[in-house]
Each structure stands twice: as structure tokens, then as C-alpha cells.
Amino acid sequence: MADTEKIYHTIKSKAVNLKAAAEQLPKYPPERRDKMIALMREAAQDIIRLLGELEATPKP
Amino acid sequence: MDKLKILVIEDDSLAREVMANNLAGQAVDFATDKAAAERKLKAGHYDICFIDLLLGENDDYSGLKLIPLAVSKGIYSVVMSSCDTEETIGRAYALGCKEFYVKGNEEANVSAIIARYLQGDGGKKAQAVFSGGFITNDPATRALVTEALKYAATNLPLLILGPSGTGKTTLAELLHEHSGRDGNFVAMNCSAYTEDLLESELFGYKRGAFTGAHENRRGKLAQADKGTLFLDEIGAMSQNMQVKLLKAIEEKSFYPLGADKPEYSDFRVISATLEDVQKLLAENRLRFDFFQRVHGMTITLKPLAQRKCDIFPLMQAFTKGTKRLAFELEAKDYVLAHSWPGNTRELKRFVGLVAAGTQGAVTLETVRKHITPAATPPAAAPEGVTQAYYEYALKHGLAAAVDRFTAGIINHNLSENRGKKAAALAQLKISKRLLYATLAKARTPEGE
């Protein structure tokens, strides 16, 4: 898989995980909620980083 | 039900957290990279393995390479990926994975996968269900329960219909056991409470909420957190209570009596009634919105009279670990001929009585003693046939019962006509031969 394809794939994967987590969050017990939000924040930051990498790649 | 042993091979920490939540109730293990996955697959004994294809940002489908190992260990292998090209899907299936799903709808996908796994487990689990959890040999009932089990691992509400004693609570418990939910199975018969009592039982109360509330008490909704709330006889609930419960079901939160803060409970609802739901709705005893919220999938259980093949297997189950029963042929026939209007509840009582009072094989006399005619509904016997005649036919044979019936009619007629045989011949339209043969038999003592 080409690098760009891998970036697309990882963005898609992380976005999907974020969506699933966001759907689960309202039902989460309070004691696990903070951990989940921290993981979601990490995923969001990864997406931002990957989008930066995409911007840096030469345009087709 | 034993917990399923599941290995999730996933490098993303958020995805692992999501899966942990989706697989709550099962024994879940995680591997975050290929090496750890190989170690765990070789050492562990898993039922199901969820495999992410790309393990790390620079990975080259190492998940695919794990499929043959998982398959060789007899593990039900499921690939989950955001990479859903035809080529990848084809390769995964060629390597032996059972299912491939695209990430994005985990909650529904995971539940469905577990249900399919349980169904397809060589029939072993299904067999275990029908010989233990819900005893039935009736093909239609088996199909119904199997269908219901597909929904066990979802959060969809279920409504179980059927007469009293057909196994509604047993089925609800079975569905809870297969739901993968960690919490308790909490059953409640709504018809057993007054409205006030039902409210405090369901929602609980705080100390001082009413006279006699000396301490805080958790209600059934709280007790069923992460579990299943089974509401039997929902038709007995007042409209007011249905509104309150509907709100609690939809919001997963409620106010215990006397509380100023809501409490939260993640419960799944299974409800049941022996009444005709359409009639309950038509009579406004069941609110339409409440019904819509609780009826999800509807399962109608047949009475025992329509699945007589279950009578003896159920008896065996009721006497498991205690005295086993063997029935003489006539006794067996009598048991099968009975309509069991009280269904399994009546059968259980009968088995208890027979087991306690029998030495050796169970005779017809013992069976007749414990199946009282009062327990037989009038509709069970065809018009004109009394229970006494029916029992006589069972004991002495149909020909003897017909003779007895004939003699009864003739004697009654002779008595009305002061013994005039000509009147009997004319009114009953019978031959002289039959009249005299019947009278001769009546003069001969029984047994000669």
C-alpha cells in the first residue's frame, strides 16, 4: 500500500473509532468517561497530524 | 452461559476501548501487535478472534498473516477493517476467516457476530440450550427460541407472549444469559403489586420518602443495571406507571421516590403477558407508545397441549438429581391425553406429587389420582363426553365405554317409560337384539 493510501486508511480508521466512541460516550459510566475522552482526544490529534502529513505530500 | 473467550487484535487504543465496551460480559483479551497476537493465539484457547488488518501505521496487512494461525487453532476468526477493497476481502476469506466487516457499526456488528457464532457452533450450544436452558423437542418452538437467541446480544426489547406456565420467565432468563450483559436478571410480576407499591419497587425510594421508608432502597431498575429487567404481566400496569416506565426506558434514568437527583441504569427490557396484546391496546389498558417501546421482537410460546413431545423431557428435567420416574404404558397414555391447562407449572406440581407418592413404576391409578378432573378445562373434552366416561374409556377401552354409555341411555329410557320395552325400542330407534343384549349384560356382574 502506498504511503498516501496508508494515511487515508488510518484517517478513516481513526475517524470511525471516534464516531463509535462518541456514540458510546453518553452511556459510559462516569468513572470511565474521562479515560474515553482522553483516548478520543488522542485520536483527534492523530487525525490532525495525519491531515498535516497529507497536506505535505505532493499534490497529484 | 459460560463467557466466550475472545481475543481482539487491535493496535489502536481507542478502538480497543470501544471493543471492550461492545464485548462487555465476555472474557476479552487484547493483543496490540502481531508478535503479541501470535503469542496469545498459540498459548490461549479462544472462541472468537477479532483481527484488525493493519497493526500500526507502517504495517503491511500483518493482520492477514494471523488468520491462518487463528483458523488452525479452531478459532472463529473475524476481520474488522476500514480497508474494504474486494481484493482484501477475498484474501481474508481465502485464508479462512469466517466474517469480514467494515468498521463503523461495531455495536450491531459485534452482537450479530456473537449470535451467529453461538448458532453455528456445530449445534453444540443449541443442543445445550434445548436440553438445559429451555427444554423443548418441538421443532416450531426450537425455531422460535433459536430466532429469539439471535437478538439476545442486542439491546432490542423483546416481548414474550403465551399462557401461564409456558416458560416465559425461563426464556427471558435464557435470553439474558446469552446477552453478554454483566448485570443481573431482575424479574418482576407487575400484577403482584398495587400501583404505589409497583412504583416504589421499580424506582426505589429514599429514606423518608413516605411513612415507613426508614432507609434508602434500590428499585428493580437500579438492580438491573447492565443486566435485564423482565416485566411479566405488563398489561396489569396502570397507564400512569407505563408513562413513567417509558420515560425511564428511553432515558435510562429515573427518579427514585423522594429523590431530587436522577439515577442511571443501563438495563435491557424483556416483557411478557399472557393476555391478548391487541385486546389490551383496544381496551386502552396498554398504551400504544409504551407497547411500541417494549415490543421489539415478539415471541409467542405454545401451551404444553400443543407440544406434548416436551412433557416427558420436562418431567426428566424436573426430577434431575432426585428420584427418576418410569411410567407404565397406560399411565403414559393418560399423561399424554391430559391437556395440562396449567402448562409446566401444573406438570411440575404433578411430578412432585407422583415422585413423592410412588414406589416402582408409576401406575395409571397414581396418575389419575394426581391429575384431577378439576384441572381439566371443560373445553378439553368433546361435547357430550364427560370426564367420567373419558376416564372409563381409558381404563376399560372404548368398546366397554360405548357399552356402558348404551346401557345408561337404555336404562334411563326404561325408567322414564316405567319399564316399557316397546317404548324404548321406538324412542331410541334400536333393535330388539341390542335392547336384550344390553339388559342381559347389565344383569351379569362385572368381571364375569
Interface residues (C-beta under 8 A of the other chain):
Chain A: M1 K6 H9 T10 K12 S13 K14 V16 N17 L18 K19 A20 A21 E23 Q24 K27 Y28 K35 M36 L39 M40 E42 A43
Chain B: D12 S13 L14 A15 E17 V18 N21 L54 E57 N58 D60 Y61 S81 S82 C83 K103 G104 E106 E107 K252 D266
